[in-house]
């Protein structure tokens, strides 16, 4: 045995059944609308149209994060959020973050690395 089993992180297969993924996947098609924007001076929202109007050269010097709308399990116990970072030429990554509702508060229980460049 390798590692300490008391501190073992769950895997996606421990949390979800195969049929759960179709329910969750459909939710990732939603968009997020921000009604109020209160960020620090270092952060600003960029819409997809503005991003699409940038050339590949401009994008290579324009770091940004992309955040999905949350997707929830059918029982409402879990939430999934996809976050990707683009930080220049051949630089970036994307992670699926899984949260579990614990005593009325969302706690991150797992990060699944999807891609890395």
Buried (B, 14 or more C-beta within 10 A) or exposed (E): EEEEEEEEEEEEEEBBEEEBEEEBEEBBEEEEEEEEEEEEEEEEEEEEEEBEEBEEEEBBEBEBEBEBEBBBBEEEEBBBBBBBBBBEEEEBBBBBBBBBBEEEEEEEBBEEEEEEE
